[in-house]
Amino acid sequence: MLRSLSSAARLRLLALILAVVALGLIALGARCMLPTMVSCSATTIFGGPKLDVPYKSTRRDVVALMLEMGEVKAGDTVIDLGTGDGRILIAAAKERGAQGLGVDLDPVLIRKARAAARKAGVDDKVRFEAADLFKTDLSSADVVTMYLLPEVNLRLRPQLFAQLKPGTRVVSHAFDMGDWTPEAKRQVGGATVYMWRIPERPTATIQTPR
């Protein structure tokens, strides 16, 4: 088909193809500059895992409030769901002596979190895994932190009740847990933080043998 075209027509076709490619690259570059696309790589854009929550970093003052409300202390195990660049877990280790696990689907962000932990000198206390938070064992946590989305919080609720021991603190930036009333709710700089505590499980009814 191309051979049947004149030289001028072939040049116009080539120019059109190059223009389409250029527009595609411009669009991709603009997408990569969005705050929710700080992790922009072939891994996450083409054929990578579908992210439940777009990445958006948590401000330092919000991180501090989350750790305060979660009563994070030395020796606690913190599991940070949708950890992003790992700043919540790193602060928990560096400032409060905690240890723990950060989980995120995005492998690019996990690499950034590991590098940040090494730089902060806490890589012996925290680890980061590219994993699905719904397939993560949460049972070791004393505190669970998250900055997800309302629908993800609600999907996560049964897992929290099933896996976490009574007294475990659950801290969420920005979004609540539906009809599960928080023990505390505070604000800093316009951001809202919620804290719940896993309740004691009801004692099973003892059946009298017949």
C-alpha positions in Angstrom: 0.0 0.0 0.0 2.8 2.4 0.9 4.5 1.7 -2.4 1.5 2.9 -4.3 1.6 6.3 -2.5 3.5 9.2 -3.9 6.6 10.5 -2.1 4.6 13.5 -0.9 1.8 11.3 0.4 4.2 9.0 2.2 5.8 12.1 3.9 2.4 13.3 5.0 1.5 9.9 6.4 4.9 9.7 8.3 4.3 13.2 9.6 0.9 12.2 10.9 2.2 9.1 12.6 5.0 11.1 14.3 2.4 13.7 15.4 0.2 11.0 17.0 3.2 9.5 18.8 4.3 13.0 20.0 0.9 13.8 21.3 0.8 10.4 23.1 4.1 11.1 24.8 3.0 14.6 25.8 -0.2 13.1 27.3 1.8 10.5 29.1 4.3 13.1 30.4 1.4 15.2 31.7 -0.1 12.2 33.4 3.2 11.4 35.1 3.3 15.0 36.5 0.1 14.5 38.4 0.4 14.2 42.2 -1.4 10.9 42.1 1.1 9.5 39.6 4.4 10.3 41.3 5.2 6.7 40.6 5.4 6.7 36.8 7.0 3.8 35.2 6.4 1.1 32.6 5.7 -1.2 35.6 2.8 0.8 36.9 1.5 2.3 33.7 1.7 -0.6 31.2 0.6 -4.0 32.5 1.3 -3.3 36.2 -1.0 -3.9 39.1 -4.3 -2.0 39.2 -4.0 0.3 42.2 -6.9 0.5 44.6 -5.9 4.0 45.7 -3.9 6.7 43.8 -0.8 7.8 45.7 -1.0 11.1 47.6 1.5 11.8 50.2 0.6 12.5 53.9 1.8 15.8 55.3 4.3 15.7 58.2 1.9 17.3 60.7 -0.7 14.7 59.8 1.8 11.9 60.2 2.6 13.2 63.7 -1.0 13.4 64.6 -1.7 9.8 63.4 1.2 8.4 65.5 0.0 10.4 68.5 -3.6 9.2 68.2 -2.4 5.7 67.5 -0.4 5.8 70.8 2.6 4.4 69.0 5.4 3.6 71.4 8.7 1.8 71.4 8.3 -1.9 70.8 5.0 -1.5 68.9 4.5 -3.2 65.6 2.9 -0.8 63.1 1.4 -2.0 59.8 1.0 0.8 57.3 -1.5 -0.1 54.5 -1.0 1.7 51.2 2.3 2.9 52.5 3.4 4.9 49.5 6.9 6.4 50.2 6.8 4.9 53.7 6.9 8.1 55.6 4.4 7.1 58.3 6.2 3.9 59.1 9.6 5.5 59.0 8.5 8.2 61.4 7.0 5.6 63.7 10.4 3.8 63.8 12.7 6.9 63.9 10.7 9.1 66.3 8.9 6.5 68.5 11.0 3.4 68.4 8.4 1.2 66.7 8.9 -1.5 64.1 6.7 -2.8 61.4 5.6 -3.4 57.8 4.5 -1.1 55.0 2.4 -2.6 52.2 1.7 -1.1 48.8 0.8 -2.5 45.3 3.2 -0.1 43.6 6.7 -1.6 43.4 8.2 1.7 42.4 7.0 3.3 45.6 8.1 0.3 47.6 11.7 0.9 46.2 11.4 4.5 47.2 10.3 3.6 50.7 13.1 1.1 51.2 15.6 3.8 50.1 14.1 6.3 52.5 14.3 3.8 55.3 18.0 3.2 54.6 18.6 7.0 54.5 16.8 7.5 57.8 18.7 4.6 59.4 15.7 2.5 60.3 15.9 -0.2 57.7 16.6 -2.7 60.4 13.3 -1.9 62.1 10.9 -1.6 59.1 10.3 -3.6 55.9 8.3 -2.8 52.8 6.5 -5.2 50.6 4.8 -4.9 47.2 1.7 -6.8 48.1 -2.1 -6.7 48.2 -3.3 -5.3 51.5 -6.3 -7.6 51.4 -4.0 -10.6 51.3 -1.7 -9.3 54.1 -1.7 -10.9 57.5 -2.4 -8.1 60.0 -2.5 -10.2 63.1 1.0 -9.0 64.4 0.0 -5.3 64.5 -0.4 -3.2 67.6 -1.3 -0.3 65.3 -2.6 -0.2 61.8 -2.3 3.1 59.8 -3.9 3.9 56.5 -4.6 6.7 54.0 -6.9 4.9 51.6 -10.4 5.6 50.2 -13.9 5.3 51.8 -14.8 2.2 49.8 -11.5 0.6 50.5 -11.8 1.3 54.3 -15.2 -0.4 54.2 -13.9 -3.5 52.4 -11.1 -3.7 54.9 -13.2 -3.6 58.0 -14.1 -7.3 58.2 -10.4 -8.2 57.8 -9.5 -5.8 60.7 -12.0 -7.4 63.0 -11.1 -10.9 62.0 -7.3 -10.6 62.2 -6.5 -7.9 64.8 -6.3 -8.6 68.5 -8.5 -6.6 70.9 -7.0 -3.3 71.8 -5.2 -2.8 68.5 -5.5 0.8 67.4 -6.6 1.6 63.8 -5.8 5.1 62.5 -7.1 6.5 59.2 -6.2 9.8 57.5 -9.2 11.6 55.9 -11.8 8.7 55.7 -13.9 7.0 58.3 -15.2 3.4 58.6 -18.9 4.0 57.9 -21.1 3.2 61.0 -18.1 2.1 63.1 -17.9 5.1 65.5 -14.3 6.3 66.1 -12.9 6.5 69.6 -11.3 9.8 68.6 -11.5 12.3 65.7 -9.1 15.2 65.4 -8.0 17.7 62.8 -4.8 19.4 61.9 -4.4 21.9 59.1 -7.7 21.0 57.6 -7.0 17.2 57.6 -9.1 14.8 59.7 -7.7 11.8 61.5 -9.8 9.0 63.0 -8.8 6.4 65.6 -10.6 3.2 66.5 -9.7 0.4 68.9 -10.6 -3.2 68.2 -13.1 -4.2 70.8 -13.0 -7.2 73.0 -14.6 -10.2 71.3 -17.9 -11.3 72.9 -17.7 -14.4 74.9 -19.1 -17.4 73.1 -22.4 -18.7 74.5 -21.8 -21.9 76.5 -24.2 -24.6 75.4 -25.3 -27.0 78.1 -24.9 -30.6 76.9 -28.2 -32.5 76.8 
